[in-house]
């Protein structure tokens, strides 16, 4: 298990977001990325989650009063599964890319095929 300070963990999430090509980050719409300590009790090993309406499923009326989609990265399980800071940063990056992909409508099967499972 390796632990980063809250600020270091947040920076690692920001660094992961910075690796996403600029064209894709510009295409992201009405989504916020959050970091929480732990996932819901019924899924304690969950690393991250996308909660929202993927871009591929939005229609012209979607934005009327819509709250931002949420990508949540869970600090606890990521830190517990990693043994080095480098491994943790890599897992954070994979998790961030995985959840951002859901925002673009890419499902888990496609992500696994692409090596981002």
N, C-alpha and C positions, 0 to 999 in steps of 0.2 A: 504494500500500500504506500502510496506517495501522496503528500498533501501540498497544495499550493495555497498561498494566502488568497483571500477573496479577490483582491486586486489582481494578483497574478493569474488566477483562473479566468477572471473577466477579460484580462489582456489576451489570454490564449484563445478565448472565444472570438475576440475582435480580430486577432491574427488569422484565425480560420476563416472568418468572413472576408478578410482582405485577400484571401487566395482565390475567391470566386471571381471569375472574369467580370470586368466592369460592365460589359453589355448585359450580363445576367443580373447584376446588382441593380442596374438602372431599371430593369424590367420587373423587379420585385415591387409589389404594390400593396400598401396598407398591411404591413407585417412588422411585428416587433420581435426582437430576440431577447429572451430573458434567461437568467440563471437562477435556479432554486437549489436549495441544499439537497432535498430528497424528493423522489417521485411518490406518487400515491402508495399507500400501504398495501394495496392489492396487487401492485406490480413493482416490488422493491428493487429489481435489477434494471428497470427502464433507464436508459441513458439520455434519451431526449424524446420530445413529442412535438408534432405539428398539430395545432388545433385551429382549423379555419376552413375556408373554401378555396381549393386550389384554383390557380389562374385559369386552368382549362375548363373549369366548371362554372365560372362566373358569366352572368349575362348582363345586358345593359342596365337592368334595374338593381343589380347586386349592391352597388355602392351607396344607395340611398339609406343612410343611417347605419351602415355596417361598422361594427367595431373592428379594430385591427385584428388580423390573424395573429396567432402567437406561436413562436417556436420557443420551447423551453428546454434548456440543457440542465441536466441534473448532476450537480457536483459530487455528491456522495458516492453513487455507484461507479462513476468514472474513476474517482480517486482510489476506491477499494480494488478495482480490477487491474490497476497498473502498478508496476514495481519501480519505474524510473520516471523522472520528469519528462524525458523525451518521449517515452511510450504514452504518457498521459496527454501530452500535447498532440500527438498523432491521433489518439482516440477522440480527443475533443474535435479535431479537424474532421475526422470521418463522421462523427455524430452531427456536427453542424452542416456539412455538405448533404448528409442523408436527409435531414429535416428540411433544408432549403429545397432539396429536390422534390419533396412532397408538396411544397408550395407551388411548384411548377407542374404538378400533376403526375409525377413519376411515382409509381407504386413500388412496394417492397420487392416484388418479384423482379422488376426491371433493375432496381438498385443492386440486388444480389448478382444478377447477370453481369452488371457493370463493375462489380467488385466493391461496391459501397454499401454492402449489406450490414 
